[in-house]
């Protein structure tokens, strides 16, 4: 039975240390606390092909994935990991040379049936362009949150699946869809956030 998504859990970020045609490596995932909500949109460019005055084929090509996530706040170390700022001896330093780091991004979503859906996106960068808001104290005490936007994309190293070379965007395991024969995916659930997960298949 399919169920709806209701809760966001366990947002993790891992720095991509190498991403080229032959190698994809990442660091140890870091838990980013205080996630409130998120939106993930996979974008495709669509082209309609016509012949003999009729629609012959529709081609959909993946372009990128947009991410919008809201947190209660981001610590200096989290900002350094995401945006390339300097976190040194108690100072959070922003410079003109800062460049957002390429990261993998993982999260879990609880379904209404109580099962979990876990996801890793492999390559992307977040922007600090949303800024910070401040407001003086009034009759009511408002609180502010931190929103970040990211753009993710296919990784360069191909993975062979069913004899075909594929460039991975993300991998998801939905606990409610698993059967006893899905042994590799079942095993991955326990280690999902200890390392960025790669799909592995039975021989």
C-alpha positions as CSV (number, residue, x, y, z in Angstrom):
1,X,0.0,0.0,0.0
2,X,1.3,3.5,-0.9
3,X,1.2,6.2,1.7
4,X,1.9,9.9,1.8
5,X,5.0,11.8,3.0
6,X,4.5,13.6,6.3
7,X,7.7,14.2,8.3
8,X,11.2,15.4,7.3
9,X,14.1,13.8,9.2
10,X,17.9,13.4,9.3
11,X,19.2,15.9,6.8
12,X,22.9,15.1,6.1
13,X,25.6,16.7,4.0
14,X,28.8,15.2,2.7
15,X,31.5,17.1,0.9
16,X,32.3,15.7,-2.5
17,X,36.1,15.3,-2.6
18,X,36.4,14.1,-6.3
19,X,33.9,14.1,-9.1
20,X,35.3,13.3,-12.5
21,X,34.7,10.8,-15.3
22,X,36.5,7.9,-13.5
23,X,36.1,8.7,-9.7
24,X,33.4,9.8,-7.3
25,X,34.4,10.2,-3.7
26,X,32.8,11.9,-0.7
27,X,33.6,12.6,2.9
28,X,31.7,11.4,6.0
29,X,28.1,12.7,6.1
30,X,27.5,15.4,8.7
31,X,24.1,15.8,10.4
32,X,22.5,19.2,9.8
33,X,20.0,19.8,12.7
34,X,16.9,21.8,12.8
35,X,15.3,21.0,9.4
36,X,11.8,22.4,9.1
37,X,10.7,21.7,5.5
38,X,12.1,21.1,2.1
39,X,11.2,21.0,-1.6
40,X,13.0,19.0,-4.3
41,X,12.2,19.5,-8.0
42,X,13.9,17.5,-10.7
43,X,13.8,19.6,-13.9
44,X,13.6,18.2,-17.5
45,X,13.7,19.9,-20.8
46,X,11.0,18.7,-23.1
47,X,11.1,18.7,-26.9
48,X,8.2,17.7,-29.2
49,X,9.2,16.0,-32.4
50,X,6.8,16.1,-35.4
51,X,6.6,14.3,-38.7
52,X,3.8,13.9,-41.2
53,X,1.9,16.7,-39.5
54,X,1.7,14.6,-36.3
55,X,3.5,14.4,-32.9
56,X,6.0,11.7,-33.4
57,X,7.9,11.7,-30.1
58,X,8.4,13.6,-26.9
59,X,12.0,13.8,-25.6
60,X,12.6,14.6,-22.0
61,X,16.2,15.4,-21.0
62,X,17.2,15.9,-17.4
63,X,18.8,19.3,-16.7
64,X,19.1,19.8,-13.0
65,X,17.5,19.5,-9.6
66,X,16.4,22.5,-7.5
67,X,16.4,22.3,-3.7
68,X,14.8,24.6,-1.2
69,X,15.2,23.8,2.4
70,X,14.4,25.7,5.6
71,X,16.2,25.3,8.9
72,X,15.7,26.9,12.3
73,X,19.3,28.1,11.9
74,X,22.7,27.1,10.6
75,X,25.8,26.8,12.8
76,X,29.1,28.3,11.7
77,X,30.5,24.9,10.9
78,X,27.4,24.1,8.8
79,X,27.8,27.4,6.9
80,X,31.4,26.6,6.3
81,X,30.5,23.2,4.9
82,X,27.8,24.4,2.7
83,X,29.0,27.9,1.5
84,X,32.8,27.7,1.8
85,X,33.0,30.3,4.5
86,X,35.8,30.2,7.1
87,X,35.1,28.9,10.5
88,X,38.2,29.5,12.5
89,X,38.9,29.9,16.3
90,X,35.3,31.1,17.0
91,X,35.1,33.5,14.0
92,X,32.7,32.9,11.0
93,X,34.5,34.7,8.2
94,X,33.0,35.5,4.8
95,X,35.4,36.5,2.0
96,X,35.1,37.5,-1.6
97,X,36.8,34.3,-2.6
98,X,34.3,32.0,-0.8
99,X,32.9,29.3,-3.1
100,X,30.1,27.0,-2.2
101,X,31.3,23.4,-1.8
102,X,30.2,20.6,-4.0
103,X,28.2,18.3,-1.7
104,X,26.0,15.2,-1.5
105,X,22.7,15.8,0.2
106,X,20.7,13.1,2.1
107,X,17.4,13.1,4.0
108,X,14.7,10.9,5.2
109,X,10.9,11.2,5.0
110,X,8.5,9.3,7.1
111,X,5.3,8.1,5.4
112,X,1.9,8.1,6.9
113,X,2.1,4.3,7.3
114,X,5.1,4.8,9.6
115,X,7.7,3.5,7.1
116,X,10.7,5.6,6.0
117,X,11.8,6.8,2.5
118,X,15.5,7.7,2.4
119,X,17.3,9.6,-0.4
120,X,20.8,10.7,-1.4
121,X,21.5,13.3,-4.1
122,X,25.1,13.0,-5.3
123,X,26.3,16.3,-6.6
124,X,25.3,19.9,-6.1
125,X,25.9,23.3,-4.5
126,X,23.9,25.5,-2.1
127,X,23.7,29.2,-2.3
128,X,23.7,31.6,0.7
129,X,21.7,34.2,-1.4
130,X,18.6,34.0,0.7
131,X,20.2,36.2,3.4
132,X,19.3,36.7,7.0
133,X,16.4,38.7,8.5
134,X,16.5,40.8,11.7
135,X,13.7,42.6,13.4
136,X,13.4,44.7,16.5
137,X,11.4,43.6,19.5
138,X,7.7,44.6,19.5
139,X,4.5,43.4,21.2
140,X,5.2,40.0,19.8
141,X,8.6,38.4,19.6
142,X,9.1,37.1,16.0
143,X,11.6,34.4,15.3
144,X,13.5,33.9,12.0
145,X,14.5,30.8,10.1
146,X,17.3,30.1,7.6
147,X,16.4,29.1,4.0
148,X,18.9,27.8,1.5
149,X,18.6,27.1,-2.2
150,X,20.7,24.5,-4.1
151,X,21.2,23.3,-7.6
152,X,22.1,19.6,-8.1
153,X,23.1,17.7,-11.2
154,X,24.2,14.3,-12.5
155,X,27.6,13.1,-11.4
156,X,30.3,12.5,-13.9
157,X,31.4,9.0,-13.2
158,X,29.0,6.6,-14.9
159,X,27.4,3.5,-13.2
160,X,26.6,0.4,-15.2
161,X,23.0,-0.7,-14.6
162,X,21.6,-3.6,-16.6
163,X,24.5,-3.4,-19.0
164,X,24.0,0.3,-19.7
165,X,26.1,3.3,-18.6
166,X,24.1,5.8,-16.5
167,X,25.1,9.0,-14.7
168,X,23.4,9.0,-11.3
169,X,21.4,11.9,-10.0
170,X,20.0,10.4,-6.8
171,X,19.2,7.1,-5.1
172,X,16.1,6.5,-3.0
173,X,14.9,3.5,-0.9
174,X,11.3,3.4,0.1
175,X,10.9,1.0,3.0
176,X,7.3,0.3,2.4
177,X,8.0,-0.9,-1.2
178,X,10.8,-3.4,-0.2
179,X,10.4,-7.2,-0.3
180,X,12.5,-9.9,1.4
181,X,14.4,-10.4,-1.9
182,X,15.6,-6.7,-1.9
183,X,18.5,-7.7,0.3
184,X,21.0,-5.0,-0.7
185,X,18.5,-2.2,-0.3
186,X,17.4,-3.6,3.1
187,X,21.0,-3.7,4.3
188,X,21.5,-0.1,3.1
189,X,18.7,1.2,5.4
190,X,20.9,0.6,8.5
191,X,23.9,2.4,7.1
192,X,22.1,5.1,5.1
193,X,23.6,8.1,6.8
194,X,27.0,6.6,7.9
195,X,28.1,7.0,4.3
196,X,26.7,8.2,1.0
197,X,24.9,5.1,-0.3
198,X,25.6,3.6,-3.7
199,X,23.1,1.2,-5.3
200,X,24.4,-2.4,-5.4
201,X,22.7,-5.3,-7.1
202,X,22.6,-9.0,-6.9
203,X,24.8,-10.8,-9.3
